[in-house]
Amino acid sequence: MAINIGEPTEDGASVPVRVLVLEDSQPLLDRFARIIETWPQGQLSGAVSSVAAARRIIETNPIDILVADLNLPDGNGIEAISALRVSQPEAHAVVISVLSDGATVLKAIQAGACGYVLKDDTSIDFINALSMIREGKSPMSAAIARQIIENLQTVTTDVPVQEHLVEESTASLTPREQEVLTAIARGFTYREVADILNISAQTVPVHVRNIYRKLDAGNRSEAVYEATRQGLIEI
């Protein structure tokens, strides 16, 4: 049975957060690795500097969180994020990069990143970002959040009102996804949702990821708000 990251097991032991770091700066890669190795809640699954190496680990080892830089010697960290989303849809990814242009940010989020932190952002440290993901939040630098808002405002302005409404009305959740989101909105943990709905604990994060994608949500609060607004669930 899969255990939600950071949740205690039945005997009260803490389940370590398995973290894979993808970063081509060796000093920074070493620093991130040391931080995770000394983090009581963490377990280093790998510290690599290439997309190819990251993909090999993703395909052979369970990962809870992927920390990815973007500009790498053999490609872009977004490729690793996409591979993680396909191979381990219950896992999470966060970008830590110097790149802040809108197109890159949106590509990373569309690929599956649930957070985006700039390397020069001193308001969100490394462990803080990982802890936020454990709590179901999306660590994001203020400048990145502003980029996303401005992009959404531009899209909304450019799309005719009737066309925009039609696009919104196409969002739909399966009956099971509605049940899962309703239970989560009421405060139940993933494990409790699995017990209530009599489904495997492994499938709950998969349903949640699909819900986020369909509702274009980045976290639990956004998904609940959007589903409620569209009348897809009642709390």
C-alpha positions as CSV (number, residue, x, y, z in Angstrom):
1,M,0.0,0.0,0.0
2,A,1.3,3.4,-0.9
3,I,1.8,5.9,1.9
4,N,1.2,9.6,1.3
5,I,4.5,11.5,1.7
6,G,5.2,12.8,5.2
7,E,2.3,10.8,6.8
8,P,3.1,8.4,9.7
9,T,2.8,4.7,9.3
10,E,0.4,2.6,11.5
11,D,3.2,2.1,14.0
12,G,3.8,5.9,14.2
13,A,7.0,6.0,12.3
14,S,7.6,8.8,9.9
15,V,7.7,8.0,6.2
16,P,10.7,9.7,4.5
17,V,10.1,12.0,1.6
18,R,12.1,10.4,-1.3
19,V,13.7,13.3,-3.2
20,L,15.5,13.3,-6.6
21,V,17.6,16.4,-7.4
22,L,18.4,17.4,-11.0
23,E,20.9,20.2,-11.1
24,D,23.9,20.8,-13.3
25,S,25.8,23.1,-11.0
26,Q,28.0,20.7,-9.0
27,P,28.3,22.9,-5.9
28,L,24.6,23.5,-5.8
29,L,23.9,19.8,-6.4
30,D,26.2,18.9,-3.5
31,R,24.5,21.5,-1.3
32,F,21.0,20.2,-2.0
33,A,22.1,16.6,-1.5
34,R,23.6,17.5,1.9
35,I,20.5,19.3,3.0
36,I,18.3,16.4,2.1
37,E,20.6,13.9,3.8
38,T,20.4,15.9,7.0
39,W,16.7,16.5,6.8
40,P,14.9,14.2,9.3
41,Q,11.9,13.9,7.0
42,G,13.9,13.3,3.8
43,Q,15.6,10.6,1.9
44,L,17.9,11.3,-1.1
45,S,16.9,9.1,-4.0
46,G,19.5,10.6,-6.3
47,A,21.5,13.8,-7.1
48,V,22.2,14.0,-10.9
49,S,23.2,16.6,-13.4
50,S,21.6,15.3,-16.6
51,V,18.1,14.6,-17.9
52,A,19.2,11.1,-19.0
53,A,20.4,10.2,-15.5
54,A,17.2,11.6,-14.0
55,R,15.0,9.6,-16.3
56,R,16.9,6.4,-15.4
57,I,16.2,6.9,-11.7
58,I,12.5,7.9,-12.4
59,E,12.0,4.7,-14.4
60,T,13.6,2.4,-11.7
61,N,13.0,4.0,-8.3
62,P,10.0,5.4,-6.5
63,I,10.1,9.2,-6.2
64,D,8.0,11.5,-4.1
65,I,9.5,14.9,-5.1
66,L,11.6,15.8,-8.1
67,V,13.6,19.0,-7.7
68,A,14.5,20.1,-11.2
69,D,16.7,22.8,-12.8
70,L,15.8,23.5,-16.4
71,N,18.9,24.3,-18.5
72,L,20.9,21.1,-18.5
73,P,23.8,19.8,-20.6
74,D,21.6,17.2,-22.4
75,G,18.3,18.9,-22.5
76,N,15.7,20.6,-20.4
77,G,14.5,19.7,-16.9
78,I,10.9,19.9,-18.2
79,E,11.6,16.6,-20.0
80,A,12.3,14.9,-16.6
81,I,9.1,16.5,-15.2
82,S,7.1,15.1,-18.0
83,A,8.7,11.6,-17.6
84,L,7.9,11.7,-13.9
85,R,4.3,12.6,-14.6
86,V,3.9,9.6,-16.9
87,S,5.9,7.1,-14.9
88,Q,4.8,8.1,-11.4
89,P,1.7,10.3,-11.6
90,E,1.3,10.4,-7.9
91,A,4.7,12.1,-7.5
92,H,5.4,15.9,-7.4
93,A,7.9,18.1,-9.1
94,V,9.2,21.6,-8.3
95,V,11.4,23.8,-10.5
96,I,14.3,25.7,-8.9
97,S,15.8,27.8,-11.7
98,V,17.1,31.2,-12.7
99,L,14.8,31.2,-15.7
100,S,11.7,33.4,-15.2
101,D,10.3,34.1,-18.7
102,G,6.5,33.4,-19.0
103,A,6.8,30.8,-21.7
104,T,9.2,28.6,-19.8
105,V,7.2,28.9,-16.6
106,L,4.0,27.8,-18.3
107,K,5.7,24.9,-20.1
108,A,7.0,23.6,-16.7
109,I,3.6,23.9,-15.1
110,Q,1.9,22.3,-18.0
111,A,4.4,19.4,-17.9
112,G,3.4,18.8,-14.3
113,A,5.4,21.0,-12.0
114,C,3.4,22.0,-8.9
115,G,5.9,24.7,-7.8
116,Y,8.4,27.1,-9.3
117,V,11.1,28.8,-7.2
118,L,13.7,31.2,-8.5
119,K,17.2,30.6,-7.3
120,D,17.7,34.1,-6.1
121,D,14.4,34.1,-4.1
122,T,15.5,34.2,-0.4
123,S,11.9,34.1,0.8
124,I,11.5,30.4,0.1
125,D,14.4,28.1,1.2
126,F,15.0,24.6,-0.1
127,I,13.4,22.7,2.8
128,N,10.6,25.2,3.0
129,A,9.7,24.4,-0.6
130,L,9.7,20.7,0.0
131,S,7.7,21.1,3.2
132,M,5.1,23.1,1.3
133,I,4.7,20.3,-1.3
134,R,4.2,17.8,1.6
135,E,1.4,20.0,2.8
136,G,-0.3,20.1,-0.6
137,K,0.8,23.6,-1.3
138,S,2.6,25.0,-4.3
139,P,5.9,26.8,-3.5
140,M,6.2,29.7,-5.9
141,S,8.2,32.8,-6.1
142,A,6.2,36.0,-6.1
143,A,7.6,37.0,-9.5
144,I,6.5,33.7,-11.0
145,A,3.0,34.0,-9.5
146,R,2.8,37.4,-11.1
147,Q,3.9,36.0,-14.5
148,I,1.1,33.3,-14.3
149,I,-1.6,35.8,-13.4
150,E,-0.6,38.2,-16.2
151,N,-0.6,35.3,-18.7
152,L,-4.1,34.2,-17.6
153,Q,-5.4,37.8,-17.7
154,T,-4.0,38.1,-21.3
155,V,-5.7,34.8,-22.3
156,T,-9.0,35.8,-20.7
157,T,-8.9,39.2,-22.4
158,D,-8.0,37.8,-25.8
159,V,-10.7,35.1,-25.8
160,P,-14.3,36.3,-26.6
161,V,-16.6,36.0,-23.7
162,Q,-18.9,33.4,-25.3
163,E,-16.0,31.3,-26.4
164,H,-14.4,31.5,-22.9
165,L,-17.6,30.4,-21.3
166,V,-17.9,27.4,-23.6
167,E,-14.3,26.3,-22.7
168,E,-15.1,26.5,-19.0
169,S,-18.3,24.5,-19.4
170,T,-16.3,21.6,-21.0
171,A,-14.6,20.8,-17.7
172,S,-16.0,17.6,-16.2
173,L,-15.1,15.1,-13.5
174,T,-16.0,11.4,-13.4
175,P,-18.3,10.3,-10.6
176,R,-15.3,8.8,-8.8
177,E,-13.2,12.0,-9.2
178,Q,-16.2,14.0,-7.7
179,E,-16.3,11.6,-4.7
180,V,-12.5,11.9,-4.2
181,L,-12.5,15.7,-4.4
182,T,-15.5,16.1,-2.2
183,A,-13.9,14.0,0.5
184,I,-10.6,15.9,0.2
185,A,-12.5,19.2,0.4
186,R,-14.0,18.0,3.7
187,G,-10.6,17.6,5.2
188,F,-10.0,13.8,4.8
189,T,-6.4,12.6,4.2
190,Y,-5.6,10.5,1.1
191,R,-5.6,7.4,3.2
192,E,-8.9,8.2,4.8
193,V,-10.4,8.9,1.3
194,A,-9.2,5.4,0.2
195,D,-10.9,3.8,3.2
196,I,-14.1,5.8,2.8
197,L,-14.5,5.0,-0.9
198,N,-13.1,1.5,-0.5
199,I,-10.4,2.0,-3.2
200,S,-6.6,1.5,-3.2
201,A,-4.6,4.2,-1.5
202,Q,-2.4,4.1,-4.6
203,T,-5.2,5.3,-6.8
204,V,-6.1,8.4,-4.8
205,P,-3.1,10.5,-5.8
206,V,-3.7,9.5,-9.4
207,H,-7.3,10.7,-9.2
208,V,-6.1,13.9,-7.6
209,R,-3.6,14.6,-10.4
210,N,-6.3,14.0,-13.0
211,I,-8.6,16.4,-11.1
212,Y,-6.0,19.1,-11.0
213,R,-5.3,18.7,-14.7
214,K,-9.0,18.9,-15.7
215,L,-9.7,21.9,-13.5
216,D,-6.3,23.6,-14.4
217,A,-5.6,23.8,-10.6
218,G,-2.2,23.9,-9.0
219,N,-3.3,22.7,-5.5
220,R,-6.1,21.4,-3.4
221,S,-7.7,24.8,-2.6
222,E,-7.7,25.8,-6.3
223,A,-9.3,22.5,-7.3
224,V,-12.0,22.7,-4.6
225,Y,-12.8,26.4,-5.5
226,E,-13.0,25.7,-9.2
227,A,-15.1,22.6,-8.9
228,T,-17.5,24.3,-6.5
229,R,-17.7,27.4,-8.8
230,Q,-18.6,25.2,-11.7
231,G,-21.1,23.2,-9.7
232,L,-19.2,19.9,-10.0
233,I,-19.2,19.2,-6.3
234,E,-21.1,20.3,-3.2
235,I,-19.5,20.6,0.1
